[in-house]
Amino acid sequence: MFRPVRIFICFLILTVSCAEHPFDFVENAFYNVVNWKADPCDDFYRHACYRSDYKRLVIEGYSNVIKDVRYQRSGENWKK
């Protein structure tokens, strides 16, 4: 039980110590989700949760998979 925890802690330590900015992906994800044009004092939900349309989130999240499936279904990969 402690082995996965130790591996995870080692991973975090190595990640933090080896990279100049190790958790930039968290910051980038935050900046991509928040609507900076909306004033949080006027409408906090619009500011913090403006991407609540789950269909668009799914499409954005799986865009690479969708591209691969479309490529495979197009038949271009069989022409090689």
ABEGO torsion letter per residue (X at the ends): XAAAAAAAAAAAAAAAAABABAAAAAAAAAAAABBAABBAAABAAAAAAAAABAAAAAAAAAAAAAAAAAAAAAGAAAAX
